[in-house]
Amino acid sequence: MNKKIYIGMAAFGVAASFWACGSGDILEPNAGDDVMGIVVSNEGGDTSEVGDPSIIWDVMTKENCPRCFEGSVSSSSRKTQPVRSSSSSGGSNPQSATSSSDDGGSIVIKSSSSSATPESSPSVSSSSKTVNPGVSSSSGGGANPGPSSDFGTCSPARSVISKGDTVSWILKLKDPTQMISATTTWKALGGDPETNKASGMNGRTQNVKYIASGQYTASATVSVGPANYNISCPAIQVNGEPITGCVCAPEGVTGAVNYLKTPDVKWTVTGCKTGATVMTYSWDGGAAGAETSFTKTFSAATASAAPTLFVANNDNTLQEVACTPVKVTEGEEFKIETTQDKAVFKESGSYAISANLPSGWHNTDTECNVYCNASTSNFTVTIDEIELSGKVSGQTYVAKGGMPVAHTVDGYSIPVKVEIPAGDSVSCGVNW
């Protein structure tokens, strides 16, 4: 009599080429054996469609393997069920059920792609169960193998919204494939919904609506096998009554300021309007208060500087206001807008040249020349880290190349240092 032999059992810890049955003999396949394919199902999949080519109807029966049914439930409580295959390989055609055991008993083995846990099959050893990556098979329920940051992160799609708006909380795992078999429980207190549970990839995002203003956070607990990973999300700001009309600008400064002469720059905010009350102002990360002005002290040149400003009202609205920036120079700033313009330095010190030549003035060159004319026989000028010096009065001194053309357009601030005898002068410019 031909034997029924299951192949493809590696997922259950059983070798594909043998099967223990009856008295414990090892039955090896031969040319006369009738070989059946292992069946794999989608979890929770519908198994009712008769004739579906993805369904394999042959099952292990008490007739072809009596030992497999020892200790199993009676035949009156068992039914032979088709199982849908989740694999696209194999191309197996449906086969008619061939069970002819006395009691009609049968075993159907189901599996998913993420784990392999046999249902009521005494022939599968516990050591053959597939364990989720990074999780010990001996760990108990609720175990957390490591910090949530090692497992994944959570963030809102927007950090600031208005009350009545909806925000998407987004979960990103270090290993995204673990979402396939995971269950995710979202908690967003104060939002709608406050809690939600989703399976598989549906747990990657959670949309939450906020009716009341304030700050809110969320968290996600991702369960993969026996392990739970708790991932916290940063807070979002839900604004209430809007704040409009705020203008923040420096006082007495237009464009640039020389910190050697004016190290302190004062900004003031005006024009803020809101339907709520109790305005407060937070400057450069400081505590909120009633001060509408703020002073910054500079000790180095910078191309653009401005304080950060947040304005709040008593409806939990927190509005960032952009302050007008200033350029901070080390010494007086000179402007060069054509190749004929010159910066005239009448004393030693630190200066800046704001170069704003027309785009394309240099044709295709990427570097240009720096030149200086001096009224003295002894001077040293360093422009954009290029040093020129002279010994003969009235002569033009040229440094060919060296200055990037990009530093001569768009208002770039070129640093200049001058050493010159008292009463003398030197004028410098750029050309090609």
C-alpha positions in Angstrom: 0.0 0.0 0.0 1.4 3.4 -0.9 2.1 5.7 2.0 1.0 9.3 2.3 4.0 11.5 2.9 4.0 15.2 3.7 6.8 17.3 2.2 7.8 20.9 2.9 7.5 20.4 6.7 10.7 22.2 7.6 8.6 25.1 8.9 7.3 22.7 11.6 10.6 21.1 12.4 9.9 17.9 10.4 12.4 16.8 7.7 10.9 16.9 4.2 12.1 13.4 3.4 10.7 11.3 6.3 7.8 11.0 8.6 7.4 9.0 11.8 4.2 7.0 11.9 2.6 3.9 13.5 5.0 2.1 15.7 7.7 4.7 15.2 9.2 3.4 12.0 10.8 6.0 9.8 9.0 5.9 6.4 11.2 7.1 3.6 9.7 8.2 0.2 10.2 6.0 -2.8 9.0 6.1 -6.4 5.7 4.5 -5.5 4.7 6.9 -2.8 1.8 9.3 -3.1 3.4 12.6 -2.1 1.2 15.5 -0.9 2.2 19.2 -0.5 2.2 21.0 2.8 -0.6 23.6 2.9 -0.1 27.1 4.2 -3.0 29.5 4.9 -3.5 33.3 5.4 -4.4 33.9 9.0 -8.1 34.3 9.2 -8.5 33.6 5.4 -11.8 32.4 4.0 -11.6 28.7 3.2 -15.0 28.2 1.8 -14.4 28.4 -1.9 -14.5 24.9 -3.4 -12.4 24.6 -6.5 -10.1 27.5 -5.7 -6.7 26.5 -7.2 -4.9 27.9 -4.1 -6.7 25.3 -1.9 -5.2 21.8 -1.3 -7.8 19.3 -0.1 -5.5 16.3 0.8 -5.0 16.0 4.5 -3.4 13.6 6.9 -5.8 11.0 8.0 -6.0 8.3 10.7 -5.8 5.7 8.0 -2.4 6.8 6.6 -0.9 7.8 10.0 -2.8 6.3 13.1 0.0 7.4 15.4 -0.6 11.0 14.5 -4.1 10.8 16.1 -3.2 9.3 19.4 -4.6 11.6 22.1 -6.6 13.7 19.5 -10.2 14.6 19.8 -12.9 12.2 18.6 -13.8 12.1 15.0 -17.3 13.5 15.8 -15.7 16.8 16.6 -13.3 17.0 13.7 -14.0 18.2 10.2 -11.9 18.2 7.2 -11.4 21.8 6.1 -9.7 23.2 3.0 -6.8 25.6 3.7 -5.8 28.5 1.5 -2.2 28.7 0.5 -0.4 32.0 1.0 2.5 31.0 -1.2 2.5 31.8 -4.9 5.0 29.0 -5.7 4.3 25.4 -6.4 1.4 25.8 -8.8 -0.5 22.8 -7.2 -3.9 21.9 -8.6 -6.8 21.1 -6.3 -6.9 17.4 -5.3 -9.9 15.4 -4.2 -10.0 14.3 -0.6 -8.8 10.7 -0.3 -9.4 10.1 3.4 -11.1 6.7 4.0 -10.4 6.2 7.7 -13.0 4.4 9.8 -13.9 7.4 11.9 -13.3 10.0 9.2 -10.8 11.9 11.5 -8.3 14.2 9.9 -5.7 16.8 10.8 -5.2 20.1 9.0 -2.0 21.9 9.6 -2.0 25.7 9.2 0.8 28.2 9.1 1.4 31.9 8.4 4.4 33.5 6.8 5.5 35.2 10.1 5.4 32.2 12.4 4.8 28.5 12.4 2.8 27.2 15.3 1.0 23.8 14.7 -2.5 23.4 15.8 -3.1 20.2 17.9 -0.3 18.2 16.1 1.5 16.0 18.6 4.1 15.1 15.9 5.7 18.6 15.9 8.3 19.2 18.7 8.2 22.5 20.6 11.8 23.1 19.7 10.8 23.6 16.0 8.6 26.7 16.6 9.7 29.8 14.8 10.6 32.6 17.2 10.3 36.3 16.3 13.7 37.9 15.6 15.3 39.3 18.8 12.8 37.7 21.1 13.7 34.7 23.3 11.3 31.8 23.1 11.5 31.5 26.8 10.4 35.1 27.5 7.0 35.5 29.2 4.1 37.7 27.9 4.7 41.4 28.1 8.5 41.1 28.0 10.4 44.1 26.5 13.7 43.0 24.9 15.2 46.5 24.7 14.6 50.2 24.6 11.9 51.5 22.2 14.4 53.6 20.4 16.2 50.5 19.3 12.9 49.1 17.9 11.4 52.2 16.3 10.3 55.8 16.5 7.0 57.7 16.5 6.4 61.3 15.3 3.5 63.5 14.2 3.0 64.5 10.6 2.7 68.1 11.9 3.9 69.6 15.1 1.4 72.5 15.3 -2.3 72.3 14.4 -5.4 74.2 15.2 -8.2 72.8 17.4 -10.7 70.8 15.4 -7.9 69.5 13.1 -6.7 66.0 12.6 -3.1 64.9 12.8 -1.5 61.6 11.7 0.8 59.9 14.2 3.4 57.9 12.2 5.3 54.8 13.5 8.6 53.8 11.9 10.3 50.5 12.9 13.9 49.7 12.5 12.8 46.5 10.8 9.5 47.4 9.0 8.8 43.8 8.2 8.0 43.2 11.8 4.8 45.2 11.4 3.4 42.4 9.2 2.8 40.1 12.3 2.5 42.9 14.9 -0.5 44.2 16.8 -0.2 48.0 17.6 -2.1 49.7 20.4 -2.3 53.5 20.0 -3.0 55.8 23.0 -3.7 59.5 22.3 -5.3 60.9 25.5 -7.4 64.0 24.8 -7.9 63.0 21.1 -10.5 61.2 19.2 -10.0 58.3 19.3 -8.1 58.1 22.5 -7.2 54.4 22.0 -7.1 52.1 19.0 -5.8 48.7 18.2 -4.7 47.7 14.7 -3.1 44.6 13.2 -0.3 44.3 10.8 0.6 47.2 8.5 -2.6 49.0 9.5 -0.8 50.0 12.7 1.8 52.2 11.0 -0.3 55.3 11.3 -3.1 56.6 13.6 -5.3 59.6 12.7 -6.4 61.6 15.8 -8.7 64.6 15.9 -8.3 67.2 18.7 -11.2 69.4 19.7 -9.6 71.3 22.6 -6.4 73.4 22.4 -3.3 72.5 24.4 -0.3 70.2 24.1 -0.9 66.5 23.5 1.3 63.5 23.1 0.7 59.9 22.0 2.3 56.5 22.4 2.2 53.2 20.6 2.7 49.7 22.0 3.8 47.3 19.4 3.3 43.6 20.3 5.4 41.1 18.3 5.0 37.6 19.6 5.5 37.6 23.4 7.2 41.0 23.4 5.7 44.5 23.9 7.6 47.6 22.7 6.4 50.9 24.1 7.3 53.8 21.8 6.6 57.4 23.0 5.8 60.2 20.5 6.8 63.9 21.0 4.1 66.4 21.9 2.1 68.4 19.4 0.8 71.9 19.9 -3.0 72.3 19.3 -3.7 76.1 19.0 -6.9 77.7 20.0 -7.8 81.3 19.2 -5.3 82.5 16.6 -2.7 85.2 17.1 -2.2 87.5 14.1 -0.5 90.8 13.1 2.7 90.5 15.1 5.8 92.4 13.7 9.2 91.9 15.3 12.0 94.3 14.1 15.3 95.7 15.3 15.4 99.2 16.6 17.6 101.8 14.9 19.3 99.2 12.6 18.9 99.0 8.8 20.6 96.1 7.2 24.0 95.8 9.0 25.5 96.7 12.4 29.1 97.0 13.4 29.5 95.1 16.6 32.8 96.8 17.4 30.8 100.0 17.8 27.3 98.7 18.5 27.4 95.3 20.1 23.8 95.4 21.4 20.8 95.2 19.1 17.3 95.5 20.5 14.2 93.9 18.9 10.6 94.9 19.7 7.4 93.1 18.8 4.2 95.1 18.0 0.7 94.7 16.5 -0.2 91.3 17.9 -4.0 90.6 17.9 -6.1 87.7 19.3 -9.6 86.9 20.3 -8.3 85.6 23.7 -6.4 87.5 26.3 -3.2 87.5 28.4 -0.4 87.7 25.9 3.0 86.4 26.9 6.3 86.5 25.0 9.2 84.0 25.1 12.5 85.3 23.6 15.3 83.0 22.6 14.0 80.1 24.7 13.6 82.1 27.8 10.6 82.0 30.2 7.4 83.5 29.0 6.7 87.0 30.2 5.2 90.4 29.4 8.4 91.9 27.9 7.8 93.0 24.3 11.4 93.8 23.7 14.6 91.8 23.7 18.3 92.7 23.4 21.1 90.5 21.9 24.8 91.3 22.4 27.2 90.3 19.6 30.9 89.7 19.8 31.6 88.2 16.3 30.5 88.9 12.8 27.6 86.9 11.3 25.7 87.0 8.0 22.3 87.0 9.6 21.1 87.2 13.2 17.7 87.4 14.9 16.1 86.2 18.2 13.5 83.5 18.3 10.1 84.6 19.5 7.0 82.8 20.6 3.8 84.6 21.5 1.1 82.9 23.6 -2.5 83.6 24.7 -4.8 82.1 27.3 -6.4 79.7 24.8 -3.2 77.7 24.6 -2.1 79.2 21.3 1.6 79.3 20.8 2.6 81.3 17.7 6.2 81.6 16.4 6.9 85.1 15.1 9.8 85.7 12.7 11.9 88.7 13.6 13.7 90.8 11.0 17.4 89.7 10.9 20.4 91.9 10.8 23.9 91.4 9.4 26.6 91.8 12.1 30.0 93.0 10.8 33.3 93.4 12.4 33.9 97.1 11.6 32.3 99.4 9.1 30.7 97.9 6.0 31.4 99.1 2.5 29.3 98.3 -0.5 30.6 97.3 -3.9 28.0 97.0 -6.7 30.2 97.4 -9.8 33.7 96.6 -10.7 34.5 100.3 -10.6 33.5 100.7 -6.9 36.2 100.9 -4.3 36.2 100.6 -0.5 38.4 103.4 1.0 40.0 102.6 4.3 41.4 105.6 6.2 42.6 103.9 9.4 43.7 100.5 10.6 41.0 98.2 11.8 38.5 95.5 10.8 35.9 96.1 8.1 33.5 94.3 5.8 32.7 94.7 2.1 29.2 93.9 1.0 29.7 92.7 -2.5 26.6 92.8 -4.7 27.8 92.8 -8.3 25.4 91.8 -11.0 25.0 88.1 -11.6 27.1 87.1 -14.6 29.6 90.0 -14.5 32.4 87.5 -14.4 31.3 85.6 -17.6 32.3 82.0 -16.9 35.1 82.7 -14.5 34.9 81.1 -11.0 37.7 83.3 -9.4 38.4 87.0 -9.7 41.2 89.4 -8.8 41.6 91.7 -5.8 43.5 95.0 -6.1 44.4 97.9 -3.9 45.8 101.5 -4.4 47.6 103.0 -1.5 48.7 106.6 -0.6 51.5 105.2 1.5 54.6 103.1 1.0 53.8 100.8 3.8 50.4 99.0 4.2 48.9 95.6 4.6 45.4 94.6 3.6 43.8 91.2 4.0 40.6 90.8 2.0 38.7 87.5 2.2 41.9 85.9 3.7 43.9 87.2 0.7 46.8 89.4 1.8 48.2 92.3 -0.3 51.0 94.6 0.9 52.9 97.5 -0.7 56.2 99.3 -0.4 55.9 102.0 -3.2 53.4 104.8 -2.7 50.6 105.1 -5.3 51.2 101.7 -6.9 48.4 99.3 -7.7 48.8 95.9 -6.1 46.9 93.0 -7.6 46.3 89.5 -6.3 45.4 87.5 -9.4 42.7 84.9 -8.7 42.0 83.6 -5.3 38.7 85.2 -4.5 35.6 83.1 -5.3 33.3 84.9 -7.7 30.4 83.6 -5.5 31.7 86.0 -2.8 31.0 89.0 -5.0 27.3 88.5 -5.5 24.1 88.4 -3.4 25.4 90.7 -0.7 28.1 88.4 0.5 30.0 90.0 3.5 33.7 89.9 2.8 35.9 90.4 5.9 38.7 92.9 5.6 41.6 93.8 8.0 43.7 96.9 7.4 47.1 97.9 8.8 48.1 101.4 7.7 50.0 104.4 9.1 48.0 107.1 10.7 46.9 109.8 8.2 47.3 107.4 5.1 44.6 105.5 3.2 44.1 102.6 0.9 41.3 101.8 -1.5 40.4 98.3 -2.7 38.1 96.6 -5.1 37.6 93.5 -7.3 38.0 92.8 -11.0 38.9 90.0 -13.4 
